[in-house]
Amino acid sequence: MATRIDFFHQDCLEGMKAMPANSVNLVVTSPPYNLGIKYDTYQDHAERSAFIEWCLEWATELKRVMHDDASFFLNLGAAPQNPLLPHQLLLALTESENEPLFVLQNTFHWVKSISVETRSGETISAGHFKPINSHRYVNDCHEYVFHLTKSGEIPLDRRAGGVPYADKSNIERWGHTEGKDKRCRGNNWFIPYDTIKNRDKDRPHPATFPVGLAEQCIRIHGNAGTSTMLDPFNGIGSSAIAAHKMGLFSYIGFDIDEGYLEAARARLNEARSEFEQP
């Protein structure tokens, strides 16, 4: 059965208030970073305290619509000259004089670009990053994905997003493998952007994540066929495409920019056409 996908041209706070409680199994989203990014509609600059207060407002409503066993994957980036924002927001979401909103269950590092030296001494570089010209900072090649839950005790399908063993003898040596050639990938996820030829056409949004990042979140959470997924900051629909490709039951996305929603619809239609080809 095809995934039901609903896009809403609406502020997510207003939209979530109209949703029933305990109706979402999975959340994958990347809110504005408050770093002055030039969106078409949203003004991405506010006083730090006001920005965090706004995040707490929509996160409170998000918690209400989440099932007790739901996972909330929160992608946050930073700037070299402003590195603390992801951590400050995380602390606001998980620490409180009253009851914290969420428990931090896992921290994943989304690696966009990496250089590794092989056993033979060859250096291989893969992925994409935005170079910076600075005498103080190095190129920033990663972002955070914080896995938040209500209890901190949600079981994950660790091997669903795993990798084969490099040393195949470990498959028989270790009992926990159950004879399967796949192990937990860990908390470093190398997921590069797709190469684009025309930014206005292929990525008409200043702050996106690859479809593969959302797919990895879906895999590790598990229960795809029965899950309803929410992205309060839909953008151009990377989460929606992932929901379609992974066969989720349904998807809900909110965005205040109709232009981004139009791009999301076009990308989803293209993904559906590719999926249906023999």
Secondary structure, DSSP 8 states (H G I E B T S, - for coil): ---EEEEEES-HHHHHHTS-TT-EEEEEE----SS--B-SS-B----HHHHHHHHHHHHHHHHHHEEEEEEEEEEE--BTTBTTHHHHHHHHHH--SS--S-EEEEEEEEESEEEEE-TTS-EEEEE-------SS-----EEEEEEEESSS-----GGGG-B--SSTHHHHH-GGGTT-S-B---SEEE------S-HHHH--SSS---HHHHHHHHHHH--GGG-EEEESS-TT-HHHHHHHHTT-SEEEEEES-HHHHHHHHHHHHHHHHHHH--
